Amino acid sequence: MGKDIILQTENLKKYFRIRRGQEVKAVDGVSLQVERGKTLGLVGESGCGKSTLGRTLIRIYDPTDGKILLNGKDITGKSTRAFRQELARSIQMIFQDPYACLNPRMTVSDLIAEGWDLNKAIHLSAAERKEKVLELLRIVGLNEEHANRFPHEFSGGQRQRIGIARALSMAPELIICDEPISALDVSIQAQVMNLLLNLQQEKQLSYIFIAHDLSMVRYISDTVAVMYLGSLMEYAPNNELYEHPQHPYTKALFSAIPVANPRQEKQRKRIELQGEIPSPIHAPKGCKFCTRCAYAKPVCFEQPPALKECAPGHMVACHAVNG
């Protein structure tokens, strides 16, 4: 029996044109899959294209090239108002900053109901609208009295819960979580993570979880993809990737994960990468990691490595591993 794939990308690219005809290759040929009811974790350094990929998948940005398939249907066509309204019922996004994404002039009730108010296909009476808003507030752990308050009256964790309620309002199949906990206190992070996991089990949601916190990604994800300068370096099931990383960049990234045991932490050797991250405008011709890799061979500077399977379900783009 094959996997039930809800979202798939094929050689997806998103380039931004800047001065004098130059381009920033923010997402450069990404191919991945998200299984229904599962979580895909997306990790990498700042500026590697994680958030741009998420925004391209939900069609905030139009793709430069490649395909996005949702339930087998190509959604990379022209973005019209009707198309966006239909797409909003399948994919939603939880943004990184829980305050910037909420209109400060709207009450929580209006913020949660905004999707219904804008979508002509949804018809709710005032009583039904209020009932659904209160139900969503209850689901995310807020009270009825919060409905008529404004965003500035809440803490960061509460605002993120409002953001989650907004995403759930359209009953989507897939939610893209763009660093949903990075702006929160550590004690609140665990609450929001557990809320996301409980919602996934109750509603059979699929997630794309974008984060810097590698320990948190391991906690929530079923599959993990590692990005560097707009490209996928490695892609594998959670335990397989964390226990047997193959790409030199993944190994360096994972060596930075702190260990709770002080003795073990003292004995661990961190892999320190040399050099600076190349400009996404002038990325290396071959492997994008070649300028910082201790194992780089001449072929690495000339030819981009293909993403190949090195173990069942474990894909890696590296000449040293696949050669």
Secondary structure as a PSIPRED ss2 file (coil, helix, strand):
# PSIPRED VFORMAT (PSIPRED V4.0)

   1 M C   1.000  0.000  0.000
   2 G C   1.000  0.000  0.000
   3 K C   1.000  0.000  0.000
   4 D C   1.000  0.000  0.000
   5 I E   0.000  0.000  1.000
   6 I E   0.000  0.000  1.000
   7 L E   0.000  0.000  1.000
   8 Q E   0.000  0.000  1.000
   9 T E   0.000  0.000  1.000
  10 E E   0.000  0.000  1.000
  11 N E   0.000  0.000  1.000
  12 L E   0.000  0.000  1.000
  13 K E   0.000  0.000  1.000
  14 K E   0.000  0.000  1.000
  15 Y E   0.000  0.000  1.000
  16 F E   0.000  0.000  1.000
  17 R E   0.000  0.000  1.000
  18 I C   1.000  0.000  0.000
  19 R H   0.000  1.000  0.000
  20 R H   0.000  1.000  0.000
  21 G H   0.000  1.000  0.000
  22 Q C   1.000  0.000  0.000
  23 E E   0.000  0.000  1.000
  24 V E   0.000  0.000  1.000
  25 K E   0.000  0.000  1.000
  26 A E   0.000  0.000  1.000
  27 V E   0.000  0.000  1.000
  28 D E   0.000  0.000  1.000
  29 G E   0.000  0.000  1.000
  30 V E   0.000  0.000  1.000
  31 S E   0.000  0.000  1.000
  32 L E   0.000  0.000  1.000
  33 Q E   0.000  0.000  1.000
  34 V E   0.000  0.000  1.000
  35 E E   0.000  0.000  1.000
  36 R C   1.000  0.000  0.000
  37 G C   1.000  0.000  0.000
  38 K C   1.000  0.000  0.000
  39 T E   0.000  0.000  1.000
  40 L E   0.000  0.000  1.000
  41 G E   0.000  0.000  1.000
  42 L E   0.000  0.000  1.000
  43 V E   0.000  0.000  1.000
  44 G C   1.000  0.000  0.000
  45 E C   1.000  0.000  0.000
  46 S C   1.000  0.000  0.000
  47 G C   1.000  0.000  0.000
  48 C C   1.000  0.000  0.000
  49 G C   1.000  0.000  0.000
  50 K H   0.000  1.000  0.000
  51 S H   0.000  1.000  0.000
  52 T H   0.000  1.000  0.000
  53 L H   0.000  1.000  0.000
  54 G H   0.000  1.000  0.000
  55 R H   0.000  1.000  0.000
  56 T H   0.000  1.000  0.000
  57 L H   0.000  1.000  0.000
  58 I C   1.000  0.000  0.000
  59 R C   1.000  0.000  0.000
  60 I C   1.000  0.000  0.000
  61 Y C   1.000  0.000  0.000
  62 D C   1.000  0.000  0.000
  63 P C   1.000  0.000  0.000
  64 T C   1.000  0.000  0.000
  65 D E   0.000  0.000  1.000
  66 G E   0.000  0.000  1.000
  67 K E   0.000  0.000  1.000
  68 I E   0.000  0.000  1.000
  69 L E   0.000  0.000  1.000
  70 L E   0.000  0.000  1.000
  71 N C   1.000  0.000  0.000
  72 G C   1.000  0.000  0.000
  73 K E   0.000  0.000  1.000
  74 D E   0.000  0.000  1.000
  75 I C   1.000  0.000  0.000
  76 T C   1.000  0.000  0.000
  77 G C   1.000  0.000  0.000
  78 K C   1.000  0.000  0.000
  79 S C   1.000  0.000  0.000
  80 T C   1.000  0.000  0.000
  81 R H   0.000  1.000  0.000
  82 A H   0.000  1.000  0.000
  83 F H   0.000  1.000  0.000
  84 R H   0.000  1.000  0.000
  85 Q H   0.000  1.000  0.000
  86 E H   0.000  1.000  0.000
  87 L H   0.000  1.000  0.000
  88 A H   0.000  1.000  0.000
  89 R C   1.000  0.000  0.000
  90 S C   1.000  0.000  0.000
  91 I E   0.000  0.000  1.000
  92 Q E   0.000  0.000  1.000
  93 M E   0.000  0.000  1.000
  94 I E   0.000  0.000  1.000
  95 F C   1.000  0.000  0.000
  96 Q C   1.000  0.000  0.000
  97 D C   1.000  0.000  0.000
  98 P C   1.000  0.000  0.000
  99 Y C   1.000  0.000  0.000
 100 A C   1.000  0.000  0.000
 101 C C   1.000  0.000  0.000
 102 L C   1.000  0.000  0.000
 103 N C   1.000  0.000  0.000
 104 P C   1.000  0.000  0.000
 105 R C   1.000  0.000  0.000
 106 M C   1.000  0.000  0.000
 107 T C   1.000  0.000  0.000
 108 V H   0.000  1.000  0.000
 109 S H   0.000  1.000  0.000
 110 D H   0.000  1.000  0.000
 111 L H   0.000  1.000  0.000
 112 I H   0.000  1.000  0.000
 113 A H   0.000  1.000  0.000
 114 E H   0.000  1.000  0.000
 115 G H   0.000  1.000  0.000
 116 W H   0.000  1.000  0.000
 117 D H   0.000  1.000  0.000
 118 L H   0.000  1.000  0.000
 119 N C   1.000  0.000  0.000
 120 K C   1.000  0.000  0.000
 121 A C   1.000  0.000  0.000
 122 I C   1.000  0.000  0.000
 123 H C   1.000  0.000  0.000
 124 L C   1.000  0.000  0.000
 125 S C   1.000  0.000  0.000
 126 A H   0.000  1.000  0.000
 127 A H   0.000  1.000  0.000
 128 E H   0.000  1.000  0.000
 129 R H   0.000  1.000  0.000
 130 K H   0.000  1.000  0.000
 131 E H   0.000  1.000  0.000
 132 K H   0.000  1.000  0.000
 133 V H   0.000  1.000  0.000
 134 L H   0.000  1.000  0.000
 135 E H   0.000  1.000  0.000
 136 L H   0.000  1.000  0.000
 137 L H   0.000  1.000  0.000
 138 R H   0.000  1.000  0.000
 139 I H   0.000  1.000  0.000
 140 V C   1.000  0.000  0.000
 141 G C   1.000  0.000  0.000
 142 L C   1.000  0.000  0.000
 143 N C   1.000  0.000  0.000
 144 E H   0.000  1.000  0.000
 145 E H   0.000  1.000  0.000
 146 H H   0.000  1.000  0.000
 147 A H   0.000  1.000  0.000
 148 N H   0.000  1.000  0.000
 149 R C   1.000  0.000  0.000
 150 F C   1.000  0.000  0.000
 151 P H   0.000  1.000  0.000
 152 H H   0.000  1.000  0.000
 153 E H   0.000  1.000  0.000
 154 F C   1.000  0.000  0.000
 155 S C   1.000  0.000  0.000
 156 G H   0.000  1.000  0.000
 157 G H   0.000  1.000  0.000
 158 Q H   0.000  1.000  0.000
 159 R H   0.000  1.000  0.000
 160 Q H   0.000  1.000  0.000
 161 R H   0.000  1.000  0.000
 162 I H   0.000  1.000  0.000
 163 G H   0.000  1.000  0.000
 164 I H   0.000  1.000  0.000
 165 A H   0.000  1.000  0.000
 166 R H   0.000  1.000  0.000
 167 A H   0.000  1.000  0.000
 168 L H   0.000  1.000  0.000
 169 S H   0.000  1.000  0.000
 170 M C   1.000  0.000  0.000
 171 A C   1.000  0.000  0.000
 172 P C   1.000  0.000  0.000
 173 E C   1.000  0.000  0.000
 174 L E   0.000  0.000  1.000
 175 I E   0.000  0.000  1.000
 176 I E   0.000  0.000  1.000
 177 C E   0.000  0.000  1.000
 178 D E   0.000  0.000  1.000
 179 E C   1.000  0.000  0.000
 180 P C   1.000  0.000  0.000
 181 I C   1.000  0.000  0.000
 182 S C   1.000  0.000  0.000
 183 A C   1.000  0.000  0.000
 184 L C   1.000  0.000  0.000
 185 D C   1.000  0.000  0.000
 186 V H   0.000  1.000  0.000
 187 S H   0.000  1.000  0.000
 188 I H   0.000  1.000  0.000
 189 Q H   0.000  1.000  0.000
 190 A H   0.000  1.000  0.000
 191 Q H   0.000  1.000  0.000
 192 V H   0.000  1.000  0.000
 193 M H   0.000  1.000  0.000
 194 N H   0.000  1.000  0.000
 195 L H   0.000  1.000  0.000
 196 L H   0.000  1.000  0.000
 197 L H   0.000  1.000  0.000
 198 N H   0.000  1.000  0.000
 199 L H   0.000  1.000  0.000
 200 Q H   0.000  1.000  0.000
 201 Q H   0.000  1.000  0.000
 202 E H   0.000  1.000  0.000
 203 K H   0.000  1.000  0.000
 204 Q C   1.000  0.000  0.000
 205 L C   1.000  0.000  0.000
 206 S E   0.000  0.000  1.000
 207 Y E   0.000  0.000  1.000
 208 I E   0.000  0.000  1.000
 209 F E   0.000  0.000  1.000
 210 I E   0.000  0.000  1.000
 211 A C   1.000  0.000  0.000
 212 H C   1.000  0.000  0.000
 213 D C   1.000  0.000  0.000
 214 L H   0.000  1.000  0.000
 215 S H   0.000  1.000  0.000
 216 M H   0.000  1.000  0.000
 217 V H   0.000  1.000  0.000
 218 R H   0.000  1.000  0.000
 219 Y H   0.000  1.000  0.000
 220 I H   0.000  1.000  0.000
 221 S C   1.000  0.000  0.000
 222 D C   1.000  0.000  0.000
 223 T E   0.000  0.000  1.000
 224 V E   0.000  0.000  1.000
 225 A E   0.000  0.000  1.000
 226 V E   0.000  0.000  1.000
 227 M E   0.000  0.000  1.000
 228 Y E   0.000  0.000  1.000
 229 L C   1.000  0.000  0.000
 230 G C   1.000  0.000  0.000
 231 S E   0.000  0.000  1.000
 232 L E   0.000  0.000  1.000
 233 M E   0.000  0.000  1.000
 234 E E   0.000  0.000  1.000
 235 Y E   0.000  0.000  1.000
 236 A E   0.000  0.000  1.000
 237 P E   0.000  0.000  1.000
 238 N H   0.000  1.000  0.000
 239 N H   0.000  1.000  0.000
 240 E H   0.000  1.000  0.000
 241 L H   0.000  1.000  0.000
 242 Y H   0.000  1.000  0.000
 243 E H   0.000  1.000  0.000
 244 H C   1.000  0.000  0.000
 245 P C   1.000  0.000  0.000
 246 Q C   1.000  0.000  0.000
 247 H C   1.000  0.000  0.000
 248 P H   0.000  1.000  0.000
 249 Y H   0.000  1.000  0.000
 250 T H   0.000  1.000  0.000
 251 K H   0.000  1.000  0.000
 252 A H   0.000  1.000  0.000
 253 L H   0.000  1.000  0.000
 254 F H   0.000  1.000  0.000
 255 S C   1.000  0.000  0.000
 256 A C   1.000  0.000  0.000
 257 I C   1.000  0.000  0.000
 258 P C   1.000  0.000  0.000
 259 V C   1.000  0.000  0.000
 260 A C   1.000  0.000  0.000
 261 N C   1.000  0.000  0.000
 262 P H   0.000  1.000  0.000
 263 R H   0.000  1.000  0.000
 264 Q H   0.000  1.000  0.000
 265 E H   0.000  1.000  0.000
 266 K H   0.000  1.000  0.000
 267 Q H   0.000  1.000  0.000
 268 R C   1.000  0.000  0.000
 269 K C   1.000  0.000  0.000
 270 R C   1.000  0.000  0.000
 271 I C   1.000  0.000  0.000
 272 E C   1.000  0.000  0.000
 273 L C   1.000  0.000  0.000
 274 Q C   1.000  0.000  0.000
 275 G C   1.000  0.000  0.000
 276 E C   1.000  0.000  0.000
 277 I C   1.000  0.000  0.000
 278 P C   1.000  0.000  0.000
 279 S C   1.000  0.000  0.000
 280 P C   1.000  0.000  0.000
 281 I C   1.000  0.000  0.000
 282 H C   1.000  0.000  0.000
 283 A C   1.000  0.000  0.000
 284 P C   1.000  0.000  0.000
 285 K C   1.000  0.000  0.000
 286 G C   1.000  0.000  0.000
 287 C C   1.000  0.000  0.000
 288 K C   1.000  0.000  0.000
 289 F C   1.000  0.000  0.000
 290 C H   0.000  1.000  0.000
 291 T H   0.000  1.000  0.000
 292 R H   0.000  1.000  0.000
 293 C C   1.000  0.000  0.000
 294 A C   1.000  0.000  0.000
 295 Y C   1.000  0.000  0.000
 296 A C   1.000  0.000  0.000
 297 K C   1.000  0.000  0.000
 298 P H   0.000  1.000  0.000
 299 V H   0.000  1.000  0.000
 300 C H   0.000  1.000  0.000
 301 F H   0.000  1.000  0.000
 302 E H   0.000  1.000  0.000
 303 Q C   1.000  0.000  0.000
 304 P C   1.000  0.000  0.000
 305 P C   1.000  0.000  0.000
 306 A C   1.000  0.000  0.000
 307 L C   1.000  0.000  0.000
 308 K E   0.000  0.000  1.000
 309 E E   0.000  0.000  1.000
 310 C E   0.000  0.000  1.000
 311 A E   0.000  0.000  1.000
 312 P C   1.000  0.000  0.000
 313 G C   1.000  0.000  0.000
 314 H E   0.000  0.000  1.000
 315 M E   0.000  0.000  1.000
 316 V E   0.000  0.000  1.000
 317 A C   1.000  0.000  0.000
 318 C C   1.000  0.000  0.000
 319 H H   0.000  1.000  0.000
 320 A H   0.000  1.000  0.000
 321 V H   0.000  1.000  0.000
 322 N H   0.000  1.000  0.000
 323 G C   1.000  0.000  0.000
